[in-house]
Amino acid sequence: MELLDHLMMGFSVAFTPENLAYALLGCILGTLIGVLPGIGPVPTIAMLLPITYVLPPVAGLIMLAGIYYGAQYGGSTTAILVALPGETSAVVTVLDGHQMARNGRAGAALAIAALGSFFAGCVATLLLAAFAPPLAEVAFKFGPAEYFSLMCLGLVGAVVLASGSLPKAIAMIILGLLLGMVGTDVNSGVARYDFGIPELQDGIDFAIVAMGVFGFAEIMTNLEQKENRVDITDKIGSLYPNKQEFKEAAPAVVRGTALGSALGILPGGGAVLSSFASYTLEKKISKNPERFGKGHPAGLAGPESANNAAAQTSFIPLLTLGIPGNAVMALMVGAMTIHNIQPGPQVMTSHPELFWGLIASMWIGNLMLVVLNLPLIGLWVKLLKVPYRILFPAILVFCTIGVYSLNYNSFDIFTTAIFGIVGYLWAKLKCEGAPLLLGLVLGPMMEENFRRALLLSRGDFSTFVTRPLSATLLAIAVFLVVLVALPAIRKKREETFVEED
């Protein structure tokens, strides 16, 4: 009954005209950036962070959340129609979704993706509403030592579940932690690692790093590629799956939802890992694995459901523990701190209207996305025909305006450009940017809790292993490191992501 009361309060918040408008705006923007290859939710949310200064906290977060899970929907459209995933998690969608389109079933493929995503989003949001409160109760027992250990586990999880090379992921995490140390020391007030540059005394803004590494670098990467694609956007066909397609897709939707909901909670897991894991699972249990990659509905329905379920449940560690599980959640932390809201278990008690309003808005947003995606397919198709050489300069202009509006300082633009060039080089070296952003966000929080724990224990380092909860979290982190070091596990991990390359 208490859960129903909370949800009713959430819907009363989400159903206000202002919040509905921002939810709709977020869903439209999310679908748009998902459709357009080479943008993605991270640079878009980073670009729109300054707007949240003037918005109420609930409206701002509802809009940013809509952008995130809207991008999961939109990314499937280009993946199916032109074999270009608009979002990283839609890479797997290309394998069978585009083949269905080439077989004259583009409309059915789009409908399966949209309806599977809707089902997964609704179920995952229900899980978020059900499991977040008890997890928040547990989080109230956390002290500085427990938070430090939890963040260690989060960073280890991000490394283990990263889809690239393990040494490269570790290097990016460490680099992110080092970048997080730039600025003024909280305890002593002394500037450190600023190299005498006054603008660095407040630290490096994570929005600038995100915009450079994900936005500018992605634009450069896409501009160097030739526009060579099979255009089947004029042959959409019927939007209704036939009985056989529905029969094969329905079980995959259920399995993908369950798998995505579980993996979305893991730090570093998120939508990308969920979609790859779901595709691997469907292919393993199928009686006709040879049909995968040739237009099998299950190969489309499973990953699409998994990545949307993961997008919703990735909010659980953020809202209950204050720990961002991926790059987008790291940006959501920034949006909350803009309004002096400390992410963590206290959000539920001190800002219940924000917590439950955000959850209720996810149900509304999922419904909006189904209504938007199917009727507006024609509009997205026309948008896909805009040449990239025209599209990307316009995106670059908006990104630059967004960066400048953070502090109205041209130094931020130059910093973003430097991170853009470095991010482009990292992309060439196949180094993921997400672990770096997680390290940048979690680094200062880890340092603060580490020093606070030592202060409370009078400098006794054993406090991290004598406190049961802290010791358990550190033991799990060590177990994951040992597990991923085993040759068999390492080989299996590489096979899971083999399709991405």
Phi and psi in degrees as a GROMACS rama.xvg file:
@    title "Ramachandran Plot"
@    xaxis  label "Phi"
@    yaxis  label "Psi"
@TYPE xy
-63.2498  -37.8562  GLU-2
-62.631  -42.2503  LEU-3
-63.4856  -41.0844  LEU-4
-61.1333  -42.8858  ASP-5
-64.9979  -41.5656  HIS-6
-65.9051  -37.8516  LEU-7
-61.8749  -40.6175  MET-8
-64.5034  -40.2289  MET-9
-62.153  -43.4248  GLY-10
-68.2162  -33.23  PHE-11
-65.3126  -31.3038  SER-12
-76.2028  -46.4454  VAL-13
-69.4132  -27.1771  ALA-14
-85.8193  6.28681  PHE-15
-69.8667  146.896  THR-16
-53.7018  -39.659  PRO-17
-64.349  -48.8411  GLU-18
-68.7725  -34.8432  ASN-19
-63.2094  -39.9204  LEU-20
-64.3762  -42.1435  ALA-21
-72.413  -32.3717  TYR-22
-63.9804  -43.3514  ALA-23
-64.2471  -42.7214  LEU-24
-61.6491  -44.0995  LEU-25
-62.1631  -42.5298  GLY-26
-65.0843  -41.2464  CYS-27
-65.9433  -46.7046  ILE-28
-62.2314  -42.9111  LEU-29
-60.9005  -44.9249  GLY-30
-63.9863  -40.9579  THR-31
-61.6101  -48.1031  LEU-32
-72.9707  -24.6773  ILE-33
-70.368  -36.9491  GLY-34
-69.9618  -39.225  VAL-35
-82.1781  114.367  LEU-36
-64.4749  142.069  PRO-37
91.8955  8.36459  GLY-38
-110.474  -75.1152  ILE-39
85.3177  162.174  GLY-40
-70.1862  -29.9371  PRO-41
-64.2364  -55.5123  VAL-42
-64.3013  -32.8711  PRO-43
-66.0707  -46.9074  THR-44
-64.9318  -39.3246  ILE-45
-61.2714  -39.5922  ALA-46
-68.3474  -33.4871  MET-47
-90.9761  -3.82852  LEU-48
-54.8214  -41.4452  LEU-49
-59.5073  -28.6302  PRO-50
-64.2279  -31.0609  ILE-51
-68.4583  -12.7123  THR-52
-59.7728  -39.1977  TYR-53
-97.5584  -2.91685  VAL-54
-97.0884  153.107  LEU-55
-61.7362  149.255  PRO-56
-54.1072  -44.6276  PRO-57
-63.9516  -46.9504  VAL-58
-62.8731  -42.5289  ALA-59
-62.1902  -45.7364  GLY-60
-70.2134  -35.6159  LEU-61
-61.856  -42.4798  ILE-62
-65.2555  -45.6516  MET-63
-65.2116  -39.2259  LEU-64
-64.0662  -40.1991  ALA-65
-61.294  -37.6566  GLY-66
-62.5503  -42.1172  ILE-67
-64.5237  -57.463  TYR-68
-78.9395  -17.6933  TYR-69
-67.7045  -34.8767  GLY-70
-65.0213  -30.599  ALA-71
-65.0514  -38.6221  GLN-72
-66.9991  -52.9797  TYR-73
-63.2606  -32.4647  GLY-74
-60.7072  -26.8653  GLY-75
-73.282  -25.6321  SER-76
-63.7298  -51.4295  THR-77
-69.8593  -33.9086  THR-78
-60.701  -40.9679  ALA-79
-76.7985  -44.9457  ILE-80
-80.8244  -42.9854  LEU-81
-127.123  14.3712  VAL-82
59.7001  30.2276  ALA-83
-124.248  103.816  LEU-84
-65.3398  120.516  PRO-85
-72.0948  -19.4028  GLY-86
-136.233  149.663  GLU-87
-56.2574  -40.3238  THR-88
-68.3868  -11.9231  SER-89
-91.1571  5.04437  ALA-90
-57.5343  -43.0244  VAL-91
-69.1951  -28.7142  VAL-92
-60.4661  -30.3773  THR-93
-59.8494  -38.7499  VAL-94
-55.9158  -50.7418  LEU-95
-107.727  -29.9673  ASP-96
-62.9015  -45.1921  GLY-97
-69.2444  -34.3467  HIS-98
-67.0151  -36.3149  GLN-99
-61.3936  -40.1663  MET-100
-64.5994  -41.9493  ALA-101
-65.7482  -25.2911  ARG-102
-86.5254  8.39148  ASN-103
86.614  13.2807  GLY-104
-116.866  36.851  ARG-105
-61.7426  -43.722  ALA-106
-61.6212  -44.3207  GLY-107
-64.7952  -38.966  ALA-108
-63.504  -43.1853  ALA-109
-63.9083  -39.3191  LEU-110
-67.2972  -42.4665  ALA-111
-61.1706  -43.6232  ILE-112
-63.2663  -44.1635  ALA-113
-69.2383  -45.1703  ALA-114
-71.6119  -37.5998  LEU-115
-63.685  -40.6425  GLY-116
-65.061  -39.3611  SER-117
-63.675  -46.6018  PHE-118
-61.5055  -46.6794  PHE-119
-63.6219  -41.9392  ALA-120
-62.7145  -41.3125  GLY-121
-66.5059  -44.8645  CYS-122
-65.1138  -44.2955  VAL-123
-64.8313  -35.7321  ALA-124
-66.6606  -36.7957  THR-125
-63.2345  -41.4517  LEU-126
-63.9668  -39.4364  LEU-127
-60.3582  -44.3276  LEU-128
-66.8795  -34.4029  ALA-129
-79.7897  -39.9168  ALA-130
-97.1201  -17.7887  PHE-131
-64.0299  -45.6062  ALA-132
-59.2403  -47.7151  PRO-133
-63.9519  -34.1899  PRO-134
-66.3991  -36.3544  LEU-135
-65.6691  -35.8371  ALA-136
-62.2591  -42.0227  GLU-137
-64.1254  -38.6953  VAL-138
-64.3886  -25.2203  ALA-139
-65.833  -18.1078  PHE-140
-85.1272  -2.16263  LYS-141
-79.2274  134.85  PHE-142
-109.456  -173.26  GLY-143
-56.7681  -40.5982  PRO-144
-63.3278  -42.6129  ALA-145
-66.2063  -40.6402  GLU-146
-65.4126  -39.6425  TYR-147
-62.2896  -45.3123  PHE-148
-64.6709  -38.6437  SER-149
-64.4248  -40.2757  LEU-150
-68.1379  -35.0815  MET-151
-60.6505  -44.2311  CYS-152
-62.4913  -40.2504  LEU-153
-62.2437  -42.7744  GLY-154
-69.5044  -39.0355  LEU-155
-63.1024  -42.5739  VAL-156
-61.0414  -39.6736  GLY-157
-63.6197  -35.9228  ALA-158
-72.4889  -47.8394  VAL-159
-61.369  -40.9113  VAL-160
-93.5242  3.73363  LEU-161
-66.6484  144.409  ALA-162
-86.1432  -0.106961  SER-163
-106.598  -154.996  GLY-164
-69.1644  138.233  SER-165
-62.7978  -48.5241  LEU-166
-58.5315  -38.6711  PRO-167
-66.7842  -39.9332  LYS-168
-64.4098  -41.1005  ALA-169
-62.9513  -43.9727  ILE-170
-61.2385  -40.0031  ALA-171
-68.739  -38.1172  MET-172
-61.5363  -47.7652  ILE-173
-62.7223  -41.72  ILE-174
-62.3258  -40.1072  LEU-175
-62.4668  -41.7122  GLY-176
-62.8836  -39.9088  LEU-177
-67.2704  -40.96  LEU-178
-63.9118  -32.5152  LEU-179
-68.1065  -17.1092  GLY-180
-85.0456  -11.1189  MET-181
-68.8085  134.547  VAL-182
128.644  -158.386  GLY-183
-92.4712  130.861  THR-184
-64.0578  128.323  ASP-185
-63.7833  -39.5235  VAL-186
-79.6287  -47.2457  ASN-187
-93.0623  -20.8122  SER-188
76.359  13.1326  GLY-189
-93.6771  134.906  VAL-190
-71.4925  139.467  ALA-191
-137.283  143.6  ARG-192
53.8118  31.8094  TYR-193
-97.7237  -6.61279  ASP-194
53.2461  30.4748  PHE-195
75.3987  9.62932  GLY-196
-93.6726  114.716  ILE-197
-58.0986  -34.3135  PRO-198
-66.8484  -18.5559  GLU-199
-91.1652  -2.48947  LEU-200
-69.0659  -22.0094  GLN-201
-93.9868  7.65332  ASP-202
89.5564  175.126  GLY-203
-95.2666  119.953  ILE-204
-65.7063  127.273  ASP-205
-64.4845  -25.5494  PHE-206
-64.8809  -35.9066  ALA-207
-67.2321  -44.1392  ILE-208
-63.5911  -44.9316  VAL-209
-61.9157  -43.6679  ALA-210
-63.2754  -41.4604  MET-211
-69.6172  -52.7821  GLY-212
-69.7856  -37.4322  VAL-213
-99.4052  -37.0324  PHE-214
-85.7161  -67.9173  GLY-215
-59.7339  -44.5898  PHE-216
-64.0403  -40.416  ALA-217
-64.6865  -38.33  GLU-218
-62.9636  -45.8396  ILE-219
-62.4472  -40.6085  MET-220
-62.907  -42.5667  THR-221
-73.5475  -32.1667  ASN-222
-68.7191  -26.0431  LEU-223
-81.5429  -9.30818  GLU-224
-90.917  144.348  GLN-225
-78.2528  148.182  LYS-226
-81.8909  85.686  GLU-227
-122.742  97.0446  ASN-228
-144.738  152.74  ARG-229
-83.3734  116.312  VAL-230
-93.5886  108.459  ASP-231
-120.957  23.1977  ILE-232
-71.1126  -10.818  THR-233
-92.617  -3.73483  ASP-234
-120.052  71.9126  LYS-235
-76.9603  -44.6156  ILE-236
78.6383  -169.309  GLY-237
-68.8719  142.883  SER-238
-86.9807  1.86714  LEU-239
-103.091  119.225  TYR-240
-65.2029  146.143  PRO-241
-80.5047  175.693  ASN-242
-59.7708  -42.0979  LYS-243
-64.9656  -42.9812  GLN-244
-63.8401  -41.733  GLU-245
-65.4555  -41.025  PHE-246
-63.082  -36.9564  LYS-247
-81.0615  -28.6211  GLU-248
-83.3103  -35.7229  ALA-249
-57.4562  -51.2905  ALA-250
-61.8785  -35.5617  PRO-251
-65.139  -35.0412  ALA-252
-62.1225  -44.2845  VAL-253
-64.5749  -46.4319  VAL-254
-64.8042  -42.2442  ARG-255
-63.2119  -38.9907  GLY-256
-62.258  -45.7232  THR-257
-64.3231  -44.8748  ALA-258
-67.1714  -44.5073  LEU-259
-65.1235  -38.682  GLY-260
-61.7343  -39.2573  SER-261
-73.4943  -45.8684  ALA-262
-73.3363  -25.421  LEU-263
-64.8233  -26.8845  GLY-264
-73.4793  -28.6505  ILE-265
-68.8207  137.956  LEU-266
-62.4325  129.035  PRO-267
81.9834  -7.45147  GLY-268
-74.7696  -84.429  GLY-269
67.1253  -164.316  GLY-270
-68.7838  -35.5874  ALA-271
-65.9226  -52.7506  VAL-272
-60.2377  -40.9742  LEU-273
-60.6761  -43.3719  SER-274
-66.8135  -41.6839  SER-275
-65.8871  -43.3805  PHE-276
-64.2171  -39.2333  ALA-277
-65.1971  -43.2312  SER-278
-62.2655  -42.4039  TYR-279
-61.6348  -43.2666  THR-280
-62.7533  -47.7044  LEU-281
-61.219  -39.3766  GLU-282
-69.6493  -35.0394  LYS-283
-67.99  -41.1167  LYS-284
-91.8003  -5.54115  ILE-285
-71.7399  144.331  SER-286
-77.0722  -19.667  LYS-287
-128.051  67.5189  ASN-288
-62.4051  -21.2655  PRO-289
-68.1972  -16.3614  GLU-290
-77.8551  -17.5563  ARG-291
-69.7585  137.367  PHE-292
89.3523  -2.18047  GLY-293
-120.522  10.5242  LYS-294
110.044  35.1154  GLY-295
-81.5531  125.186  HIS-296
-57.9083  -34.6062  PRO-297
-65.9362  -32.0179  ALA-298
-70.2614  -16.7564  GLY-299
-97.0475  -45.4745  LEU-300
-67.1296  -41.8087  ALA-301
-62.2809  -57.854  GLY-302
-61.1518  -38.2882  PRO-303
-64.6117  -40.5234  GLU-304
-67.2275  -41.5113  SER-305
-63.6369  -44.3823  ALA-306
-70.7928  -30.2864  ASN-307
-75.9007  -36.8975  ASN-308
-63.661  -41.6227  ALA-309
-65.4513  -36.0352  ALA-310
-61.0755  -34.6903  ALA-311
-78.4187  -47.1535  GLN-312
-74.4065  -13.5409  THR-313
-67.2781  -12.3985  SER-314
-75.7987  -18.0514  PHE-315
-61.6034  -54.6378  ILE-316
-63.8879  -28.6607  PRO-317
-68.7113  -49.2968  LEU-318
-78.5966  -24.1783  LEU-319
-99.6788  -34.8746  THR-320
-115.356  -12.4878  LEU-321
77.0951  17.1817  GLY-322
-107.229  117.906  ILE-323
-74.7984  129.71  PRO-324
-88.2193  -16.1972  GLY-325
-152.907  -178.174  ASN-326
-63.2098  -38.8579  ALA-327
-65.6996  -41.9614  VAL-328
-65.3175  -30.7816  MET-329
-63.5756  -38.0481  ALA-330
-70.0855  -33.0208  LEU-331
-64.906  -34.9361  MET-332
-58.7078  -43.4311  VAL-333
-61.6564  -40.7567  GLY-334
-63.7992  -36.6768  ALA-335
-72.3039  -39.4915  MET-336
-69.9745  -25.0897  THR-337
-57.0572  -35.4248  ILE-338
-98.9672  20.1877  HIS-339
57.2245  35.9997  ASN-340
-107.327  119.076  ILE-341
-83.9426  113.149  GLN-342
-59.5909  139.726  PRO-343
146.282  -170.291  GLY-344
-63.2493  -25.7192  PRO-345
-70.3736  -14.5789  GLN-346
-60.4465  -39.079  VAL-347
-66.3914  -33.5543  MET-348
-92.1579  -39.3532  THR-349
-86.9987  -25.2917  SER-350
-134.628  61.2242  HIS-351
-62.0496  -32.5537  PRO-352
-66.4359  -32.7356  GLU-353
-72.1101  -47.158  LEU-354
-60.5601  -55.6363  PHE-355
-77.3057  -29.3541  TRP-356
-65.4068  -38.6666  GLY-357
-65.7787  -42.7442  LEU-358
-64.0534  -45.7157  ILE-359
-62.9392  -36.2044  ALA-360
-65.2299  -23.7532  SER-361
-68.4359  -38.7265  MET-362
-62.7155  -46.5072  TRP-363
-62.2589  -42.8958  ILE-364
-62.5625  -39.8335  GLY-365
-63.3282  -38.449  ASN-366
-66.9429  -42.7037  LEU-367
-58.8444  -39.6247  MET-368
-67.056  -37.6813  LEU-369
-65.4789  -43.8365  VAL-370
-64.3393  -37.1401  VAL-371
-74.3618  -45.017  LEU-372
-68.5895  -45.713  ASN-373
-71.5618  -49.4923  LEU-374
-70.1483  -27.5202  PRO-375
-95.1545  14.3548  LEU-376
-57.5559  -39.3403  ILE-377
-59.2731  -39.6356  GLY-378
-66.6954  -43.4815  LEU-379
-63.906  -35.0056  TRP-380
-62.861  -44.2716  VAL-381
-62.5431  -37.7775  LYS-382
-65.4416  -34.6235  LEU-383
-66.1112  -19.52  LEU-384
-86.0772  -3.72121  LYS-385
-71.3286  127.026  VAL-386
-60.4726  141.099  PRO-387
-62.1615  -33.2105  TYR-388
-64.493  -21.6164  ARG-389
-90.4666  -36.2414  ILE-390
-71.4294  -46.7278  LEU-391
-69.6008  -37.387  PHE-392
-59.7466  -36.3029  PRO-393
-65.1898  -40.3264  ALA-394
-63.2316  -40.5732  ILE-395
-61.5316  -40.1149  LEU-396
-62.5217  -46.7229  VAL-397
-64.6938  -38.2272  PHE-398
-61.8383  -44.0315  CYS-399
-63.8045  -41.1421  THR-400
-62.7455  -41.8491  ILE-401
-62.737  -42.0288  GLY-402
-64.9695  -45.2953  VAL-403
-63.4809  -34.667  TYR-404
-73.3237  -9.81349  SER-405
-63.0437  -51.7019  LEU-406
-131.604  3.95175  ASN-407
52.9315  47.8347  TYR-408
-134.894  123.894  ASN-409
-66.4481  -19.8131  SER-410
-58.9342  -35.7821  PHE-411
-63.6426  -35.8034  ASP-412
-66.5414  -44.4917  ILE-413
-64.0773  -38.9734  PHE-414
-63.0992  -43.0719  THR-415
-62.8058  -40.955  THR-416
-62.4556  -39.7877  ALA-417
-63.8371  -45.8097  ILE-418
-65.8259  -29.322  PHE-419
-65.3244  -45.2779  GLY-420
-64.8574  -44.4718  ILE-421
-63.8  -41.6894  VAL-422
-62.643  -36.7324  GLY-423
-63.0143  -42.7186  TYR-424
-65.2758  -39.1819  LEU-425
-61.6545  -40.3024  TRP-426
-62.3969  -38.5295  ALA-427
-64.7145  -33.6575  LYS-428
-88.2363  3.70841  LEU-429
59.0757  43.5424  LYS-430
-101.637  125.567  CYS-431
-73.2671  141.765  GLU-432
-86.2348  -24.0069  GLY-433
-60.595  -45.015  ALA-434
-58.8168  -35.2918  PRO-435
-63.7514  -44.0282  LEU-436
-66.2167  -37.2675  LEU-437
-64.9248  -41.9523  LEU-438
-63.3341  -37.9959  GLY-439
-65.3953  -39.8363  LEU-440
-76.8716  -44.2412  VAL-441
-79.3144  -22.5822  LEU-442
-54.7048  -57.3943  GLY-443
-60.388  -36.1372  PRO-444
-67.5475  -39.6671  MET-445
-63.8235  -45.772  MET-446
-61.3346  -43.7364  GLU-447
-61.5193  -46.4954  GLU-448
-71.1988  -33.4175  ASN-449
-62.4808  -48.7611  PHE-450
-69.1727  -35.813  ARG-451
-67.2507  -40.2934  ARG-452
-62.4314  -41.4924  ALA-453
-68.4598  -34.187  LEU-454
-64.8726  -43.2815  LEU-455
-69.4853  -30.8026  LEU-456
-94.2083  8.24615  SER-457
57.9341  42.4721  ARG-458
81.4801  12.1311  GLY-459
-88.1161  110.048  ASP-460
-68.8871  -19.3852  PHE-461
-68.9158  -8.96523  SER-462
-60.239  -26.5447  THR-463
-75.2668  -20.6679  PHE-464
-113.308  -12.176  VAL-465
-89.2227  -22  THR-466
-82.5252  120.936  ARG-467
-53.8833  -48.2217  PRO-468
-65.1586  -42.99  LEU-469
-63.7198  -43.2068  SER-470
-63.5272  -38.569  ALA-471
-63.728  -44.8896  THR-472
-63.9521  -41.4382  LEU-473
-66.7663  -36.3972  LEU-474
-64.5089  -40.5696  ALA-475
-63.4746  -41.0909  ILE-476
-61.5623  -45.0767  ALA-477
-63.9737  -40.8492  VAL-478
-60.0275  -42.9371  PHE-479
-63.2569  -40.5271  LEU-480
-62.6784  -46.252  VAL-481
-64.5183  -41.7625  VAL-482
-61.9882  -46.0597  LEU-483
-73.6252  -16.6268  VAL-484
-78.5091  -17.9756  ALA-485
-66.7623  135.217  LEU-486
-55.4562  -43.9317  PRO-487
-63.7843  -42.6378  ALA-488
-67.1196  -41.0699  ILE-489
-63.2958  -39.1787  ARG-490
-67.0942  -41.9003  LYS-491
-64.3677  -38.3837  LYS-492
-62.6819  -40.8087  ARG-493
-67.0998  -36.6471  GLU-494
-66.3104  -33.4631  GLU-495
-61.2415  -35.1855  THR-496
-103.781  11.7712  PHE-497
-62.1546  -31.1266  VAL-498
-65.9281  -27.5602  GLU-499
-65.8884  -32.0144  GLU-500
